[in-house]
Amino acid sequence: MLNSDRSLAAQHSFTRRVVTASKIPPTQAIELATELWKLAPESARLAEASCNRELTEAEQVRDAELDARVKAIGVQLGLTAYRQDDPRGWTIRVVVPRELADCWDGETTGCG
């Protein structure tokens, strides 16, 4: 399986979990889950940068903007979504029912 195939499979799995747990129509939930997925690489880069050094002023602003957008998407989904700063795991997480969780904490699904 190519890396892009694995990434696509991971995206589909994340989207399915978020859509299943969300409290809104599936088409809207898919759009919001896709937006979270698209924010994930930048979230991961910022988490790695903050782990290795102090963020620049521009990076701090973008970091705060990402935090706010991820939380807002969570509200729209009727779920809790947040960013965590440890670059070794998913940096964007969405709290889902236990049976949908795929992260070590047993309560979230993630990307980034």
NULO-746069 format. One record per residue: residue in one letter; x, y, z of N, C-alpha, C, O in turn. Coordinates in Angstrom, 1 decimal, decimal comma. Example, Ala and Ser with C-alpha at 12.3 -4.5 7.8 and 13.67 -1.06 7.14 Angstrom:
# residues 2
  rest     n_X     n_Y     n_Z    ca_X    ca_Y    ca_Z     c_X     c_Y     c_Z     o_X     o_Y     o_Z
     A    13,2    -5,7     7,8    12,3    -4,5     7,8    13,2    -3,3     7,8    14,2    -3,3     8,5
     S    12,8    -2,2     7,1    13,7    -1,1     7,1    12,9     0,0     7,9    13,4     1,1     8,0
//
This chain:
# residues 112
  rest     n_X     n_Y     n_Z    ca_X    ca_Y    ca_Z     c_X     c_Y     c_Z     o_X     o_Y     o_Z
     M     0,8    -1,2     0,0     0,0     0,0     0,0     0,9     1,2     0,0     1,8     1,3     0,8
     L     0,6     2,2    -0,9     1,4     3,4    -1,0     1,1     4,3     0,2     0,0     4,2     0,8
     N     2,0     5,2     0,5     1,7     6,2     1,6     0,4     7,0     1,4    -0,3     7,2     2,3
     S     0,2     7,4     0,1    -1,0     8,2    -0,2    -2,2     7,3     0,0    -3,3     7,9     0,5
     D    -2,2     6,0    -0,2    -3,3     5,1     0,0    -3,6     5,0     1,5    -4,7     5,0     1,9
     R    -2,5     4,9     2,3    -2,6     4,8     3,7    -3,2     6,1     4,3    -4,1     6,1     5,2
     S    -2,7     7,2     3,8    -3,2     8,5     4,2    -4,7     8,7     3,9    -5,5     9,2     4,7
     L    -5,1     8,2     2,7    -6,5     8,3     2,3    -7,3     7,4     3,1    -8,4     7,8     3,5
     A    -6,8     6,2     3,4    -7,6     5,3     4,3    -7,7     5,9     5,7    -8,8     5,8     6,3
     A    -6,7     6,5     6,2    -6,7     7,2     7,5    -7,7     8,3     7,5    -8,5     8,5     8,5
     Q    -7,7     9,1     6,4    -8,7    10,2     6,3   -10,1     9,7     6,3   -11,0    10,2     7,0
     H   -10,4     8,6     5,6   -11,7     8,0     5,5   -12,2     7,5     6,9   -13,3     7,7     7,3
     S   -11,2     6,9     7,6   -11,5     6,3     8,9   -11,9     7,5     9,9   -12,9     7,4    10,6
     F   -11,1     8,5     9,9   -11,3     9,7    10,7   -12,6    10,3    10,4   -13,4    10,6    11,3
     T   -12,9    10,5     9,1   -14,2    11,2     8,7   -15,4    10,3     9,1   -16,3    10,9     9,6
     R   -15,3     9,0     8,9   -16,4     8,1     9,3   -16,7     8,2    10,8   -17,8     8,3    11,2
     R   -15,6     8,2    11,6   -15,8     8,3    13,1   -16,5     9,6    13,5   -17,4     9,6    14,3
     V   -16,0    10,7    12,9   -16,5    12,0    13,2   -18,0    12,2    12,8   -18,8    12,6    13,5
     V   -18,2    11,7    11,5   -19,6    11,8    11,0   -20,6    11,0    11,8   -21,7    11,4    12,1
     T   -20,1     9,8    12,2   -21,0     8,9    13,0   -21,3     9,5    14,4   -22,4     9,4    14,9
     A   -20,3    10,2    15,0   -20,5    10,8    16,3   -21,2    12,1    16,3   -21,7    12,6    17,3
     S   -21,2    12,8    15,1   -21,7    14,2    15,1   -23,2    14,3    15,3   -23,9    13,3    15,2
     K   -23,6    15,5    15,6   -25,0    15,7    15,8   -25,7    16,5    14,7   -26,8    17,1    14,9
     I   -25,0    16,5    13,5   -25,5    17,3    12,4   -25,7    16,4    11,2   -25,2    15,3    11,2
     P   -26,3    16,9    10,1   -26,5    16,1     8,9   -25,1    15,6     8,4   -24,2    16,3     8,4
     P   -25,1    14,4     7,9   -23,8    13,8     7,4   -23,1    14,7     6,4   -21,8    14,8     6,4
     T   -23,8    15,3     5,4   -23,0    16,1     4,4   -22,3    17,3     5,1   -21,2    17,6     4,7
     Q   -22,9    17,9     6,1   -22,2    19,0     6,8   -21,0    18,4     7,6   -20,0    19,0     7,7
     A   -21,3    17,3     8,3   -20,2    16,7     9,1   -19,0    16,3     8,2   -17,9    16,4     8,7
     I   -19,3    15,8     7,0   -18,2    15,4     6,1   -17,3    16,6     5,8   -16,1    16,6     5,8
     E   -18,0    17,7     5,5   -17,3    19,0     5,1   -16,4    19,4     6,3   -15,2    19,8     6,1
     L   -16,9    19,4     7,5   -16,2    19,8     8,7   -15,1    18,9     9,0   -14,0    19,3     9,4
     A   -15,3    17,6     8,9   -14,2    16,6     9,2   -13,1    16,8     8,2   -11,9    16,7     8,5
     T   -13,5    17,0     6,9   -12,5    17,3     5,9   -11,7    18,5     6,2   -10,4    18,6     6,0
     E   -12,3    19,6     6,7   -11,6    20,8     7,1   -10,6    20,5     8,2    -9,5    21,0     8,1
     L   -11,0    19,7     9,2   -10,1    19,4    10,3    -8,9    18,6     9,7    -7,8    18,9    10,1
     W    -9,2    17,7     8,8    -8,1    16,9     8,2    -7,1    17,8     7,5    -5,9    17,6     7,5
     K    -7,6    18,8     6,8    -6,8    19,7     6,0    -6,0    20,7     6,9    -4,9    21,1     6,6
     L    -6,5    21,0     8,1    -5,7    21,8     9,1    -4,6    21,0     9,8    -3,7    21,5    10,4
     A    -4,8    19,7     9,8    -3,9    18,8    10,5    -2,4    18,9    10,2    -1,6    19,0    11,2
     P    -1,9    19,0     9,0    -0,5    19,1     8,7     0,1    20,4     9,3     1,2    20,4     9,9
     E    -0,6    21,5     9,2    -0,1    22,8     9,8    -0,1    22,7    11,3     0,8    23,2    12,0
     S    -1,1    22,0    11,9    -1,2    21,8    13,3     0,0    21,0    13,8     0,7    21,3    14,8
     A     0,4    20,0    13,1     1,5    19,1    13,4     2,8    19,9    13,3     3,7    19,7    14,1
     R     3,0    20,7    12,2     4,2    21,5    12,0     4,4    22,5    13,2     5,5    22,6    13,7
     L     3,3    23,1    13,6     3,4    24,1    14,7     3,7    23,4    16,0     4,5    23,9    16,8
     A     3,1    22,2    16,2     3,4    21,5    17,5     4,9    21,0    17,5     5,5    21,1    18,5
     E     5,4    20,6    16,4     6,8    20,2    16,3     7,7    21,4    16,5     8,7    21,3    17,3
     A     7,4    22,5    15,9     8,2    23,8    16,1     8,2    24,2    17,5     9,2    24,6    18,1
     S     7,0    24,2    18,2     6,9    24,7    19,6     7,7    23,7    20,5     8,1    24,1    21,6
     C     7,8    22,5    20,1     8,6    21,5    20,9    10,1    21,8    20,8    10,8    21,5    21,8
     N    10,5    22,3    19,7    11,9    22,5    19,5    12,5    23,9    19,7    13,6    24,1    20,0
     R    11,6    24,8    19,7    12,0    26,2    19,9    10,7    27,1    20,3     9,6    26,6    20,3
     E    11,0    28,3    20,6     9,9    29,3    20,8     9,3    29,7    19,5    10,0    29,9    18,5
     L     8,0    29,7    19,4     7,3    30,1    18,1     7,5    31,6    17,9     7,6    32,4    18,8
     T     7,6    31,9    16,6     7,7    33,3    16,2     6,4    34,0    16,5     5,4    33,3    16,8
     E     6,3    35,3    16,5     5,1    36,0    16,7     4,0    35,6    15,7     2,8    35,4    16,1
     A     4,4    35,5    14,4     3,4    35,1    13,4     2,9    33,6    13,7     1,7    33,3    13,5
     E     3,8    32,8    14,1     3,4    31,4    14,4     2,5    31,3    15,6     1,6    30,5    15,6
     Q     2,7    32,2    16,6     1,9    32,2    17,8     0,5    32,7    17,4    -0,5    32,1    17,9
     V     0,4    33,6    16,5    -0,9    34,1    16,0    -1,6    33,0    15,3    -2,8    32,7    15,5
     R    -0,9    32,3    14,3    -1,5    31,2    13,6    -1,9    30,1    14,5    -3,0    29,5    14,3
     D    -1,1    29,8    15,5    -1,4    28,8    16,5    -2,7    29,0    17,2    -3,6    28,2    17,4
     A    -2,9    30,3    17,6    -4,2    30,7    18,3    -5,3    30,6    17,3    -6,4    30,2    17,7
     E    -5,1    31,0    16,1    -6,2    30,9    15,1    -6,6    29,5    14,8    -7,8    29,2    14,7
     L    -5,6    28,6    14,8    -5,9    27,1    14,6    -6,7    26,6    15,8    -7,7    25,9    15,6
     D    -6,3    27,0    17,0    -7,0    26,5    18,2    -8,5    26,9    18,1    -9,4    26,1    18,4
     A    -8,7    28,2    17,8   -10,0    28,7    17,7   -10,9    28,0    16,6   -12,0    27,7    16,9
     R   -10,3    27,8    15,5   -11,0    27,2    14,4   -11,4    25,8    14,7   -12,5    25,3    14,5
     V   -10,4    25,0    15,3   -10,7    23,6    15,6   -11,8    23,5    16,7   -12,7    22,7    16,6
     K   -11,8    24,4    17,7   -12,8    24,4    18,7   -14,2    24,8    18,1   -15,2    24,2    18,4
     A   -14,2    25,7    17,1   -15,4    26,2    16,5   -16,0    25,0    15,6   -17,2    24,8    15,6
     I   -15,1    24,3    15,0   -15,6    23,1    14,2   -16,3    22,1    15,1   -17,3    21,5    14,8
     G   -15,6    21,9    16,3   -16,2    21,0    17,3   -17,6    21,4    17,7   -18,5    20,5    17,8
     V   -17,8    22,7    17,9   -19,1    23,2    18,3   -20,1    22,9    17,2   -21,2    22,5    17,4
     Q   -19,7    23,2    15,9   -20,6    23,0    14,8   -21,0    21,5    14,7   -22,1    21,2    14,3
     L   -20,0    20,6    15,0   -20,3    19,2    14,9   -21,1    18,7    16,1   -21,7    17,6    16,1
     G   -21,2    19,5    17,2   -21,9    19,1    18,4   -21,0    18,2    19,2   -21,5    17,4    20,0
     L   -19,7    18,3    19,0   -18,7    17,5    19,7   -17,6    18,4    20,3   -17,6    19,6    20,0
     T   -16,7    17,8    21,0   -15,5    18,6    21,5   -14,4    18,3    20,6   -14,0    17,1    20,5
     A   -13,8    19,3    20,0   -12,6    19,2    19,2   -11,5    20,1    19,8   -11,8    21,2    20,2
     Y   -10,3    19,6    19,8    -9,2    20,4    20,4    -7,9    20,1    19,8    -7,7    19,0    19,1
     R    -6,9    20,9    20,0    -5,5    20,6    19,6    -4,7    20,3    20,8    -4,9    20,9    21,9
     Q    -3,8    19,4    20,7    -2,8    19,1    21,7    -1,4    19,3    21,1    -1,2    19,1    19,9
     D    -0,5    19,7    22,0     0,8    20,2    21,5     1,9    19,1    21,3     3,0    19,4    20,9
     D     1,6    17,9    21,7     2,6    16,8    21,6     2,7    16,3    20,1     1,7    15,7    19,6
     P     3,8    16,6    19,4     3,9    16,3    18,0     4,0    14,8    17,7     4,1    14,3    16,6
     R     4,1    14,0    18,8     4,3    12,5    18,6     3,0    11,8    18,3     3,0    10,6    18,0
     G     1,9    12,5    18,4     0,6    11,8    18,1    -0,3    12,7    17,3     0,2    13,7    16,8
     W    -1,5    12,4    17,3    -2,5    13,3    16,6    -2,5    14,6    17,3    -2,7    14,7    18,5
     T    -2,4    15,7    16,6    -2,4    17,0    17,2    -3,8    17,6    17,2    -4,1    18,5    18,0
     I    -4,7    17,1    16,4    -6,1    17,5    16,4    -6,9    16,3    16,9    -6,8    15,2    16,3
     R    -7,7    16,5    17,9    -8,5    15,4    18,4   -10,0    15,8    18,5   -10,3    16,9    18,8
     V   -10,8    14,8    18,4   -12,3    15,0    18,5   -12,7    13,9    19,5   -12,5    12,7    19,3
     V   -13,5    14,3    20,5   -14,0    13,4    21,5   -15,2    12,7    20,9   -16,1    13,3    20,4
     V   -15,2    11,4    20,9   -16,2    10,5    20,3   -16,6     9,5    21,3   -15,9     9,2    22,2
     P   -17,7     8,8    21,1   -18,1     7,7    21,9   -17,0     6,6    21,9   -16,3     6,4    20,9
     R   -16,8     5,9    23,0   -15,7     5,0    23,2   -15,6     4,0    22,1   -14,5     3,6    21,7
     E   -16,7     3,5    21,5   -16,7     2,5    20,5   -16,1     3,0    19,2   -15,8     2,3    18,3
     L   -16,1     4,4    19,0   -15,5     5,0    17,8   -14,1     5,5    18,0   -13,4     5,9    17,1
     A   -13,6     5,5    19,3   -12,3     6,0    19,6   -11,2     5,1    18,9   -11,3     3,9    18,9
     D   -10,1     5,8    18,5    -9,0     5,1    18,0    -7,6     5,6    18,5    -6,6     5,2    18,0
     C    -7,7     6,4    19,5    -6,5     6,9    20,1    -6,2     6,2    21,4    -7,1     5,6    22,0
     W    -5,0     6,3    21,9    -4,6     5,6    23,2    -5,5     6,0    24,3    -5,7     5,2    25,2
     D    -6,0     7,2    24,4    -6,8     7,6    25,5    -8,2     6,9    25,6    -8,9     7,0    26,6
     G    -8,6     6,3    24,5    -9,9     5,5    24,4   -11,1     6,4    24,3   -12,2     6,0    24,5
     E   -10,9     7,7    24,1   -12,0     8,7    24,1   -12,0     9,6    22,8   -13,0    10,3    22,6
     T   -11,0     9,5    22,0   -10,9    10,4    20,9   -10,5     9,7    19,6   -10,0     8,6    19,6
     T   -10,7    10,4    18,5   -10,2    10,1    17,2    -9,4    11,3    16,8    -9,7    12,4    17,2
     G    -8,4    11,1    16,0    -7,5    12,3    15,7    -6,9    12,3    14,3    -7,0    11,4    13,5
     C    -6,3    13,4    14,0    -5,6    13,6    12,8    -4,4    14,6    13,0    -4,4    15,3    14,0
     G    -3,5    14,7    12,1    -2,4    15,6    12,2    -1,2    15,0    12,8    -0,2    15,7    13,0
//
